[in-house]
């Protein structure tokens, strides 16, 4: 028997965790403390309701979605997952993927989503379809049938199931000497849930402040980053030059996936390769922790940007080309190897 279990049900959290644990990707955006961090960037008082739900078959979660409804300053409804794109997980293994249960599950999922969208006529919604097995997901098809528009989202992902020697061989040739420079000249400190101190986050905040030239985030957001590391949803890597902290990176991590989150270095030292050794050490650490994927991040080209990341848009069909800054960042990220993969950015 198939049932819908909503977020206000006492069983929801365990059912969602069971589904998450079976997810083949486990993008780290969607862990509890990371979601709280993203939520801090949302303007206060805008969340209306948690509309997340899972579908269970014979008591086991087989599909589900995390989504919340917000109201913008104009009174329009907006669906997201703690301010980021919605996550949909489907896990239909051999025991449950019969034609009958799949059909019933999809039908009831569609009915639940139809009810949500009818109650909250939505001005905007964003969903990343990871195209697992090179296929559009059921949820992706559902949104497109509702009138959403899909555009490619390009990002660089390293396969960490490769041996270290292969990962090193796939580095851009010039990066190998730059990594060696950092390893030889920087004192690099990798900080995880076993070693984090409050001062570590404060020191990284000061580096970020120096690089940005102004305070760009709330004090609470930095406190939440500490919570993320303590709860093994992130790690921090810092680099000192001549006993002075000059560079740092903050990485999001789940059991299967590591994501390059934030990097900052002292501007007056941009002529030195401060970040390359830190990124390389992060890649090796994530692999050692059991991650299968390391996402270095957005890939853009002179006439092709990622809608989710850059620019402002007059409508869903207009994507502004990236400027030189983002082109250089994209090129930098490609140098660490991996492949440029395509997700679908589905939105209205």
C-alpha positions as CSV (number, residue, x, y, z in Angstrom):
1,X,0.0,0.0,0.0
2,X,1.3,3.5,-0.9
3,X,0.9,6.4,1.5
4,X,2.0,10.1,1.6
5,X,3.6,11.2,4.8
6,X,4.0,14.9,5.3
7,X,6.6,16.9,7.3
8,X,4.2,17.5,10.2
9,X,4.0,13.7,10.8
10,X,6.2,12.4,13.6
11,X,7.5,9.7,11.3
12,X,8.7,12.0,8.6
13,X,12.2,12.7,9.8
14,X,13.1,9.1,10.0
15,X,11.5,8.2,6.7
16,X,13.3,11.1,5.0
17,X,16.6,10.0,6.5
18,X,16.1,6.4,5.3
19,X,15.5,7.8,1.8
20,X,18.5,10.1,2.0
21,X,20.7,7.2,3.1
22,X,19.8,5.4,-0.1
23,X,20.3,8.4,-2.4
24,X,23.1,7.7,-4.9
25,X,24.3,11.3,-5.0
26,X,23.7,12.9,-1.5
27,X,24.6,16.4,-2.5
28,X,25.6,18.1,0.7
29,X,23.2,21.1,0.3
30,X,20.5,19.0,2.0
31,X,21.9,18.1,5.4
32,X,20.2,19.6,8.5
33,X,22.9,22.1,9.6
34,X,23.8,23.0,6.0
35,X,20.1,23.8,5.4
36,X,20.0,26.0,8.5
37,X,23.0,27.8,7.1
38,X,21.4,28.5,3.8
39,X,18.2,29.5,5.5
40,X,20.1,32.3,7.3
41,X,20.6,34.0,4.0
42,X,16.8,34.2,3.5
43,X,15.1,37.5,4.5
44,X,13.5,37.1,7.9
45,X,9.8,36.1,8.2
46,X,9.3,34.9,4.7
47,X,8.9,31.1,5.3
48,X,5.2,30.2,5.4
49,X,5.1,26.5,5.7
50,X,7.2,23.3,5.3
51,X,5.5,21.3,2.6
52,X,8.0,18.4,2.4
53,X,6.6,14.9,2.1
54,X,7.6,11.3,1.3
55,X,5.8,8.5,-0.4
56,X,6.0,5.1,1.3
57,X,5.2,1.7,0.0
58,X,4.6,-1.1,2.5
59,X,6.1,1.2,5.2
60,X,9.3,2.0,3.4
61,X,10.1,5.4,1.8
62,X,10.6,5.1,-1.9
63,X,10.3,8.8,-3.0
64,X,10.2,12.2,-1.5
65,X,10.8,15.9,-1.8
66,X,12.0,18.7,0.5
67,X,10.4,22.0,-0.2
68,X,9.2,25.1,1.7
69,X,6.9,27.9,0.6
70,X,8.1,31.5,1.1
71,X,6.4,34.8,0.4
72,X,8.4,37.6,-1.3
73,X,8.1,41.3,-0.7
74,X,5.4,41.5,-3.4
75,X,3.3,38.8,-1.7
76,X,4.2,36.2,-4.3
77,X,4.8,32.5,-3.3
78,X,8.2,31.0,-3.9
79,X,9.1,27.3,-3.4
80,X,12.6,26.3,-2.4
81,X,14.5,24.1,0.0
82,X,15.9,26.5,2.7
83,X,16.5,29.0,0.0
84,X,18.3,26.6,-2.4
85,X,16.8,24.4,-5.2
86,X,14.3,21.7,-4.3
87,X,15.6,18.2,-3.8
88,X,13.7,15.1,-5.0
89,X,14.8,11.6,-4.2
90,X,13.5,8.4,-5.7
91,X,14.6,5.0,-4.7
92,X,12.7,2.2,-6.4
93,X,14.7,-1.0,-5.9
94,X,13.8,-4.4,-7.2
95,X,11.4,-5.1,-4.3
96,X,9.3,-2.1,-5.0
97,X,9.7,-1.1,-8.6
98,X,6.8,-3.2,-9.9
99,X,4.7,-1.5,-12.6
100,X,1.8,-1.3,-10.3
101,X,3.5,0.3,-7.2
102,X,5.5,2.7,-9.4
103,X,2.4,3.9,-11.2
104,X,0.4,4.3,-8.0
105,X,3.3,6.1,-6.3
106,X,3.8,8.6,-9.2
107,X,0.0,9.2,-9.4
108,X,-0.3,10.0,-5.7
109,X,2.9,12.1,-5.7
110,X,1.5,14.1,-8.6
111,X,-1.8,14.6,-6.7
112,X,0.1,15.9,-3.7
113,X,2.1,18.4,-5.7
114,X,-0.9,19.5,-7.6
115,X,-2.6,20.3,-4.3
116,X,0.4,22.3,-3.1
117,X,0.6,24.3,-6.3
118,X,-3.1,25.0,-6.4
119,X,-3.0,26.2,-2.8
120,X,0.1,28.3,-3.3
121,X,0.1,29.7,-6.9
122,X,3.9,29.8,-7.3
123,X,5.8,32.7,-8.8
124,X,9.1,30.9,-8.7
125,X,10.5,27.4,-8.2
126,X,14.0,25.9,-8.8
127,X,14.9,22.2,-9.2
128,X,18.1,20.6,-10.2
129,X,17.6,17.4,-12.1
130,X,20.8,15.4,-11.8
131,X,19.9,13.2,-14.8
132,X,20.8,10.0,-13.0
133,X,21.5,7.3,-15.6
134,X,21.2,10.1,-18.2
135,X,17.4,10.2,-17.7
136,X,15.0,13.0,-16.8
137,X,13.5,12.3,-13.4
138,X,9.8,11.9,-12.8
139,X,9.8,15.2,-10.8
140,X,11.6,16.9,-13.7
141,X,9.0,15.7,-16.2
142,X,6.2,16.8,-13.8
143,X,7.6,20.3,-13.6
144,X,8.1,20.6,-17.3
145,X,4.5,19.4,-17.9
146,X,3.4,22.2,-15.5
147,X,5.1,24.8,-17.7
148,X,8.6,25.0,-16.2
149,X,11.6,25.7,-18.4
150,X,14.9,23.7,-18.4
151,X,18.3,25.1,-19.2
152,X,21.7,23.4,-18.8
153,X,23.7,23.8,-15.6
154,X,27.4,23.0,-16.2
155,X,29.6,22.1,-13.3
156,X,33.0,20.3,-12.8
157,X,32.9,17.0,-10.9
158,X,35.9,14.8,-10.0
159,X,35.4,11.1,-9.7
160,X,37.0,10.2,-6.4
161,X,36.7,6.4,-7.0
162,X,39.9,6.8,-9.1
163,X,43.2,6.1,-7.5
164,X,45.3,9.0,-6.2
165,X,47.8,8.6,-9.0
166,X,45.0,9.0,-11.6
167,X,43.7,12.1,-9.8
168,X,47.1,13.6,-9.8
169,X,47.7,12.8,-13.5
170,X,44.5,14.5,-14.4
171,X,45.6,17.8,-12.8
172,X,46.5,20.6,-15.3
173,X,50.2,20.3,-15.9
174,X,51.0,23.7,-14.5
175,X,49.0,23.0,-11.3
176,X,51.4,20.3,-10.2
177,X,54.2,22.8,-9.6
178,X,51.8,25.2,-8.0
179,X,50.6,22.5,-5.6
180,X,54.2,21.7,-4.8
181,X,54.8,25.4,-4.1
182,X,51.9,25.5,-1.6
183,X,52.9,22.3,0.1
184,X,56.5,23.5,0.6
185,X,55.8,27.1,1.6
186,X,52.4,27.1,3.4
187,X,51.6,25.6,6.7
188,X,48.4,23.9,5.9
189,X,45.9,22.9,8.6
190,X,42.8,20.8,7.8
191,X,40.1,21.2,10.4
192,X,37.3,18.7,10.8
193,X,34.7,17.7,13.4
194,X,37.4,16.2,15.5
195,X,39.6,19.3,15.6
196,X,37.5,22.4,15.1
197,X,37.7,25.4,17.5
198,X,35.6,28.5,17.5
199,X,38.7,30.6,16.7
200,X,39.2,28.7,13.5
201,X,35.9,29.9,12.0
202,X,36.7,33.4,13.3
203,X,40.1,33.4,11.6
204,X,38.5,32.3,8.4
205,X,35.9,35.0,8.7
206,X,38.6,37.6,9.0
207,X,40.3,36.3,5.9
208,X,37.0,36.4,4.0
209,X,36.3,40.0,5.3
210,X,39.8,41.0,4.1
211,X,39.2,39.5,0.6
212,X,35.7,40.9,0.2
213,X,36.6,44.3,1.6
214,X,33.4,44.4,3.6
215,X,31.2,42.2,5.8
216,X,29.0,40.2,3.5
217,X,27.4,37.7,5.9
218,X,25.7,37.8,9.3
219,X,27.5,36.8,12.5
220,X,25.0,34.0,12.9
221,X,25.9,32.5,9.5
222,X,29.5,32.1,10.6
223,X,28.3,30.5,13.8
224,X,26.3,28.1,11.7
225,X,29.4,27.2,9.7
226,X,31.0,26.1,13.0
227,X,28.0,23.9,13.6
228,X,28.3,22.4,10.2
229,X,31.9,21.4,10.8
230,X,31.1,20.0,14.3
231,X,28.4,17.9,12.8
232,X,30.6,16.6,10.0
233,X,28.7,18.4,7.3
234,X,31.7,20.6,6.4
235,X,35.5,20.9,6.9
236,X,37.8,23.9,6.9
237,X,41.3,24.1,5.5
238,X,43.6,27.0,6.3
239,X,47.0,28.1,5.0
240,X,49.7,30.2,6.8
241,X,52.6,31.9,5.1
242,X,55.4,33.0,7.5
243,X,53.1,32.4,10.5
244,X,50.4,34.6,9.0
245,X,47.0,33.2,7.9
246,X,46.7,34.1,4.3
247,X,44.2,31.7,2.7
248,X,41.4,29.3,3.5
249,X,38.6,27.2,2.1
250,X,35.3,25.9,3.5
251,X,34.0,22.6,2.0
252,X,30.6,21.0,2.3
253,X,30.7,17.2,2.7
254,X,28.2,14.3,2.9
255,X,29.0,10.6,3.1
256,X,29.2,10.5,-0.8
257,X,29.7,14.0,-2.0
258,X,32.1,16.9,-1.3
259,X,31.3,20.4,-2.6
260,X,33.7,23.4,-2.9
261,X,31.9,26.0,-0.9
262,X,33.9,29.2,-0.1
263,X,37.4,30.3,-0.7
264,X,39.2,33.4,0.4
265,X,42.8,34.7,0.2
266,X,44.6,37.9,1.0
267,X,44.4,40.2,-2.0
268,X,47.9,41.5,-1.8
269,X,49.2,37.9,-2.3
270,X,47.1,37.1,-5.4
271,X,50.4,36.8,-7.3
272,X,51.2,33.6,-5.3
273,X,49.4,30.3,-5.8
274,X,47.9,30.2,-2.3
275,X,44.8,28.0,-3.1
276,X,46.1,25.2,-5.2
277,X,47.6,23.0,-2.5
278,X,44.5,23.6,-0.3
279,X,42.2,22.4,-3.0
280,X,44.4,19.3,-3.7
281,X,44.5,18.4,0.0
282,X,40.8,18.8,0.2
283,X,40.2,16.4,-2.7
284,X,42.4,13.8,-1.1
285,X,40.7,14.2,2.3
286,X,37.3,13.8,0.8
287,X,38.4,10.7,-1.0
288,X,39.9,9.3,2.2
289,X,36.5,10.0,3.9
290,X,34.7,7.8,1.4
291,X,33.2,10.5,-0.9
292,X,32.7,9.4,-4.5
293,X,32.3,12.9,-5.9
294,X,34.1,16.2,-5.5
295,X,32.3,19.1,-7.1
296,X,34.7,21.9,-7.9
297,X,31.8,24.0,-9.2
298,X,30.3,26.1,-12.0
299,X,31.6,26.0,-15.5
300,X,30.9,29.0,-17.8
301,X,32.0,29.9,-21.3
302,X,32.1,33.2,-23.2
303,X,28.4,33.0,-24.3
304,X,27.1,30.4,-21.9
305,X,26.4,31.1,-18.2
306,X,24.6,29.1,-15.5
307,X,21.2,30.6,-14.8
308,X,21.3,29.7,-11.1
309,X,24.6,31.3,-10.4
310,X,25.2,34.5,-12.4
311,X,23.5,37.6,-13.5
312,X,19.9,38.8,-13.3
313,X,17.2,37.8,-15.8
314,X,14.4,39.7,-17.3
315,X,12.6,36.4,-17.9
316,X,13.4,32.7,-17.7
317,X,14.8,32.6,-21.3
318,X,17.4,35.3,-20.9
319,X,20.8,34.3,-19.5
320,X,23.4,37.0,-19.4
321,X,26.9,36.0,-20.5
322,X,29.5,35.8,-17.7
323,X,32.1,38.5,-17.2
324,X,35.9,37.9,-17.2
325,X,36.0,37.3,-13.5
326,X,33.7,34.2,-13.7
327,X,35.4,33.0,-16.8
328,X,38.7,32.9,-15.0
329,X,37.2,31.2,-11.9
330,X,35.7,28.6,-14.2
331,X,39.0,28.0,-15.9
332,X,40.7,27.7,-12.5
333,X,38.3,25.0,-11.4
334,X,38.8,22.9,-14.5
335,X,42.5,22.7,-13.8
336,X,41.9,20.2,-11.0
337,X,40.6,17.5,-13.4
338,X,37.3,15.7,-13.5
339,X,34.6,16.1,-16.1
340,X,32.2,18.9,-16.9
341,X,28.7,17.4,-16.3
342,X,25.3,18.7,-17.1
343,X,22.4,19.0,-14.8
344,X,19.1,20.5,-15.8
345,X,18.1,23.8,-14.1
346,X,14.3,23.5,-14.1
347,X,12.4,26.6,-13.0
348,X,9.6,29.0,-13.5
